[in-house]
């Protein structure tokens, strides 16, 4: 199916890529939320590849850079959980209002920390998404990020206002407000309010695997599924040179979203 890709700028300078198939009637759509220290195409282009797979099935998509990340306005050091939820809410409203989109058939996917933002949005939206997909997401955002960033860096940010952390694959500068906002992310309460379809995906070799059963078992919707991927890491081995696992996850996710939103 032919498709059109448009670059959009939303509130607060949030940049996004809107992909919609050529269709005479409004189509289902999916909002994609990237993970910590990432950008809207995601590692290995997984979100860009998912957008193409969705378009082939007649489903539009919008993927955004949160403020301070990718091409969006703002400073990385000013990023917070609450700010990302605000960005996601603006993108969700934009997507539902677009004339190419059927506002009653919108889904949501979050990768890693983006899954936390997706849960917070899904549980608080006046018009909840029909389907929610979580890739490599955890029930304990604070614990997972502090394990990666280090408690010492959180203390430096509290003392100096900000801290630069070398992640090994890139450096990030985070403000004290970012660390403080991790305690404000009540994912348990938000998740309990969501009653739509759920798919949760985690690699067997990743810490998010420990949250997979909890997400599935506490889901309140009639349609729920989980996929524990053997031999996969946090980013589904996408940088290994072998994309078999990520291709499989993209195909399964596109099929799930077509079933639950289409």
C-alpha positions in Angstrom: 0.0 0.0 0.0 1.3 3.5 -0.9 2.1 5.8 2.0 3.0 9.4 2.8 5.5 10.5 5.3 5.3 13.9 6.8 7.5 15.7 9.4 5.5 17.6 12.0 6.1 20.0 14.8 3.8 19.8 17.8 3.4 21.9 21.0 6.7 22.9 22.7 8.8 22.2 19.6 8.2 18.4 19.7 9.2 16.9 16.4 7.6 13.9 14.9 7.2 11.7 11.8 3.7 11.0 10.7 3.2 8.1 8.3 -0.2 7.4 6.8 -1.3 5.0 4.1 -3.1 6.3 1.0 -6.7 5.5 1.8 -10.1 7.0 1.1 -11.4 6.6 4.6 -9.8 7.3 8.0 -7.5 4.5 9.2 -6.4 3.1 12.5 -3.2 4.7 13.9 -0.4 4.1 16.5 1.6 6.5 18.6 5.2 5.4 19.2 7.2 6.5 22.3 10.9 6.0 22.4 13.0 4.9 25.3 15.5 6.7 27.5 18.4 8.4 25.7 17.0 7.4 22.4 15.1 9.1 19.5 12.0 8.6 17.4 13.3 6.1 14.9 14.6 4.0 17.8 17.8 1.9 18.0 18.4 -0.1 14.8 15.5 1.9 13.2 13.0 -0.4 14.9 10.2 2.2 15.1 10.8 3.4 11.5 10.6 -0.3 10.5 7.5 -0.8 12.5 5.9 2.3 10.9 6.5 0.8 7.5 5.0 -2.6 8.6 2.0 -0.8 9.9 1.5 1.2 6.8 1.5 -2.0 4.7 -1.4 -3.1 6.8 -3.3 0.2 6.3 -2.4 1.7 9.7 -1.0 5.2 10.2 1.6 6.1 12.8 3.2 9.0 14.6 6.6 8.7 16.3 8.0 11.6 18.2 11.2 12.8 19.9 10.6 13.9 23.5 11.7 17.4 24.3 15.5 17.5 24.8 16.0 14.4 22.7 16.5 13.8 19.0 15.4 16.8 16.9 12.9 18.3 19.4 13.4 21.6 21.1 14.5 21.9 24.7 17.5 20.8 26.7 18.2 17.2 27.7 18.9 18.4 31.2 15.4 19.7 31.5 13.7 16.4 30.7 11.4 14.9 33.2 8.9 12.0 33.3 6.0 14.5 33.6 7.3 16.5 30.6 7.5 13.3 28.5 3.9 12.4 29.5 2.9 16.0 28.4 4.6 15.5 25.1 3.0 12.1 24.6 -0.5 13.6 25.5 0.0 16.3 22.9 1.0 13.8 20.2 -1.9 11.5 21.1 -4.3 14.5 20.7 -2.7 15.4 17.4 -3.0 11.9 16.1 -6.7 11.5 17.1 -7.6 14.9 15.5 -5.9 14.2 12.1 -8.5 13.7 9.3 -6.6 10.7 8.1 -7.1 8.9 11.4 -10.1 7.1 12.9 -10.0 8.5 16.5 -11.7 5.4 17.9 -9.0 3.1 16.6 -5.7 4.4 18.0 -3.0 2.3 19.7 0.1 3.1 21.7 3.5 1.5 21.9 6.4 2.4 24.3 10.0 1.0 24.2 11.7 0.7 27.6 11.1 4.0 29.4 8.7 4.9 26.7 6.6 2.0 28.0 6.3 3.8 31.4 5.2 7.0 29.6 2.7 4.9 27.5 1.2 3.4 30.7 0.9 6.8 32.3 -0.8 8.2 29.3 -3.0 5.1 28.7 -4.3 5.2 32.3 -5.0 8.9 32.3 -6.3 9.7 28.8 -10.0 10.8 28.6 -10.3 8.6 25.5 -8.1 5.6 26.2 -6.1 3.9 23.4 -7.7 0.7 22.1 -4.4 -1.2 22.3 -1.2 -0.8 24.3 2.2 -2.5 23.5 5.2 -2.5 25.8 8.6 -3.4 24.6 11.4 -4.1 27.2 9.5 -2.1 29.8 9.6 -2.5 33.6 7.2 -2.0 36.5 10.0 -0.2 38.4 11.3 2.6 36.3 13.2 4.3 39.2 15.0 1.1 40.2 15.9 0.2 36.6 17.3 3.7 35.7 19.2 4.2 39.0 20.8 0.8 38.4 22.0 2.1 35.0 22.8 5.7 36.0 24.1 5.1 39.5 22.9 6.5 42.8 26.0 8.6 43.0 25.1 10.5 39.9 21.6 11.2 41.3 23.3 12.7 44.4 25.6 14.8 42.2 22.5 16.1 40.3 20.8 17.0 43.6 23.9 18.9 44.8 24.9 20.6 41.5 21.6 20.8 39.7 22.7 18.5 36.8 25.1 15.7 36.0 26.7 14.2 32.9 26.7 10.5 32.7 28.7 8.3 30.3 26.5 5.4 29.4 29.2 3.7 27.3 27.3 4.2 24.0 26.6 7.9 24.6 26.8 10.6 27.3 23.7 12.3 28.7 23.2 15.4 30.9 20.4 15.1 33.4 18.9 17.5 35.8 18.0 17.0 39.4 14.3 17.3 38.3 14.7 14.2 36.1 15.8 12.0 39.1 13.1 13.5 41.3 10.4 12.8 38.7 11.2 9.1 38.8 9.5 9.0 42.2 6.5 10.7 40.8 5.8 8.1 38.1 3.0 6.0 39.7 2.8 3.4 37.0 0.9 0.9 39.1 -2.0 3.3 39.7 -2.1 4.5 36.1 -1.8 0.9 34.7 -4.8 -0.1 36.8 -7.0 2.4 35.0 -6.3 1.0 31.6 -8.8 -1.6 30.3 -7.8 -2.0 26.6 -5.8 -4.7 24.9 -2.2 -5.4 25.9 0.8 -7.0 24.4 4.0 -7.0 26.4 7.4 -8.1 24.9 10.7 -8.7 26.7 14.0 -10.4 25.9 14.8 -13.4 28.1 18.3 -11.9 28.7 17.0 -8.5 29.8 15.9 -7.2 33.2 12.5 -6.3 31.8 11.7 -10.0 31.6 11.0 -9.9 35.4 8.1 -7.6 34.7 6.5 -9.4 31.8 4.2 -11.7 33.9 3.2 -8.9 36.2 2.1 -6.7 33.3 0.1 -9.5 31.7 -1.5 -10.8 34.9 -2.6 -7.3 36.1 -4.0 -6.3 32.7 -7.7 -5.5 32.9 -8.6 -5.9 29.2 -10.1 -9.0 27.7 -7.3 -9.3 25.1 -3.8 -9.7 26.6 -0.7 -11.4 25.4 3.0 -11.7 26.3 6.1 -12.7 24.4 9.3 -13.7 26.2 11.9 -13.8 23.5 14.6 -16.5 23.9 18.2 -15.2 23.6 17.2 -11.5 23.3 18.6 -8.6 25.1 17.1 -5.2 26.0 17.2 -4.0 22.4 16.4 -7.4 20.9 19.9 -7.9 19.6 19.3 -5.3 16.9 22.9 -4.1 16.8 24.4 -7.6 16.5 24.1 -7.6 12.7 21.4 -10.3 12.8 18.0 -8.7 12.7 16.0 -12.0 12.7 14.7 -11.4 16.3 13.8 -7.7 15.7 12.1 -8.5 12.4 10.0 -11.2 14.2 9.0 -8.8 17.0 8.1 -6.1 14.5 6.0 -8.5 12.5 4.2 -9.8 15.6 3.6 -6.3 16.9 2.2 -5.1 13.6 -0.1 -8.1 13.5 -1.3 -7.5 17.1 -2.0 -3.8 16.4 -3.8 -4.7 13.2 -6.0 -7.1 15.1 -6.7 -4.9 18.1 -7.0 -1.5 16.4 -8.1 -2.6 12.9 
